[in-house]
């Protein structure tokens, strides 16, 4: 194999590694900014706190803190029989937080 061919393969491999590295980093950054949802955990947390008629609404990316990976939106009936909306926020190494709108 000629030196030029090896150099070309090395360059192509480097470009591929850079591309996938940037794509992976961007994906992780996007998950961190937007967040994920955990419907089952949200429902458990709210029902344990006395909420009824709990419904998942959407990922609430702006409702939680920067350390929260899960940002699960909901609507429910609170202990005073009032309809409320909000998000259950949680992340690694921390508990759950119920945030009301």
Secondary structure, DSSP 4 states (H G I P E B T S, - for coil): --HHHHHHHHHHHHHHHHHHHHHHHHHHHHHHHH-B--HHHHHHHHHHTT-EEEEEEEE-TTSS-TT-SEEEEEEEE-TTS-EEEEEEEE-TTS-EEEEE-
